[in-house]
């Protein structure tokens, strides 16, 4: 049913870090740097949008697992982006390599798992 989904599909999501993206605001730390939960959300977004156009109408993906390392701080005002690559399709289970970077280099990396679900099961 999901025959268009193949290893190698890539995605990208980006943003400029603002105060609302910081560890202090997220409550995940006490400093004004890009929060790990915000980085993970950006990584998930890259994976999610990469496969959306390959799914039949009425289907979407939900994240179920992240195994991430956040290796470098990013201050507000800097541009950050996440890139994903689909590496395994196992029925409805999708596995991605993901990496996040800022203007100075790599800030995080890891693996992410998403599952294909029927949209109506999760909407309103």
C-alpha positions in Angstrom: 0.0 0.0 0.0 2.9 2.4 0.7 4.9 1.4 -2.3 6.2 4.9 -3.0 8.1 5.0 0.3 11.7 3.9 -0.3 14.9 4.3 1.6 16.8 7.4 0.5 13.9 9.9 0.8 15.2 13.1 2.4 13.7 16.0 4.3 14.7 19.3 5.8 13.2 21.8 8.2 14.7 25.0 9.5 14.1 27.9 11.8 15.9 30.9 13.4 16.2 30.3 17.1 14.2 32.8 19.2 13.7 33.2 22.9 10.7 30.9 22.8 13.0 28.1 21.5 15.4 28.3 24.5 15.9 25.8 27.3 14.9 28.4 29.9 11.5 28.9 28.2 11.0 25.1 27.6 11.9 24.4 31.2 14.5 21.9 30.2 17.4 24.0 31.5 18.4 27.4 32.9 20.3 28.9 29.9 19.2 30.8 26.9 20.3 28.3 24.2 18.3 26.2 21.7 16.4 23.6 23.8 17.0 19.9 23.2 13.2 19.4 23.0 13.0 22.1 20.3 15.8 20.5 18.4 14.1 17.1 18.6 10.8 18.7 17.3 12.7 20.2 14.4 14.2 16.8 13.6 10.8 15.1 13.8 9.4 17.8 11.5 12.0 17.1 8.8 11.2 13.4 8.9 7.4 14.0 8.9 7.4 16.4 6.0 9.8 14.2 3.9 7.3 11.3 3.6 4.0 13.2 3.7 3.8 13.6 -0.1 4.3 9.8 -0.6 1.3 8.8 1.5 -2.1 8.1 0.2 -4.8 10.6 1.2 -6.1 10.1 4.7 -2.7 8.9 6.1 0.0 10.6 8.1 2.9 9.6 10.3 3.3 9.9 14.1 6.7 9.8 15.9 7.2 7.0 18.3 10.9 6.9 19.2 13.9 9.2 19.2 17.4 8.4 20.1 19.2 11.7 19.9 22.4 13.3 21.0 22.5 17.1 21.4 26.2 17.9 21.1 26.5 21.7 20.8 24.6 24.8 22.1 23.1 27.4 19.7 22.3 30.9 20.8 19.1 32.8 19.8 19.4 34.6 16.5 21.2 31.7 14.8 19.6 29.7 12.0 19.2 25.9 12.7 18.1 23.1 10.4 17.4 19.4 10.6 17.8 16.9 7.8 16.3 13.5 7.7 16.9 10.4 5.5 14.6 7.5 5.5 16.7 4.4 5.9 14.2 1.6 6.5 10.6 0.9 5.6 9.1 -2.0 7.4 5.4 -2.1 6.7 4.0 1.0 8.5 7.2 1.5 10.5 9.7 4.1 9.1 13.2 4.6 10.5 15.2 7.7 9.8 18.7 9.0 10.3 18.5 12.6 11.4 21.0 15.4 11.9 20.7 19.0 13.1 23.1 21.8 12.3 23.5 25.5 12.9 25.5 28.1 11.1 28.7 26.8 12.8 28.2 23.1 12.2 26.6 19.9 13.5 24.6 20.3 16.8 22.8 17.0 17.0 22.2 13.6 15.4 20.5 10.3 15.9 17.7 8.0 14.8 13.9 8.5 14.7 11.0 6.1 14.2 7.6 7.1 12.8 4.5 4.9 12.1 2.0 5.4 9.3 -1.5 5.9 10.7 -5.0 6.7 9.5 -5.6 10.5 9.9 -9.2 10.1 11.2 -7.9 8.1 14.1 -6.1 11.2 15.4 -8.1 14.2 14.3 -10.9 15.9 16.3 
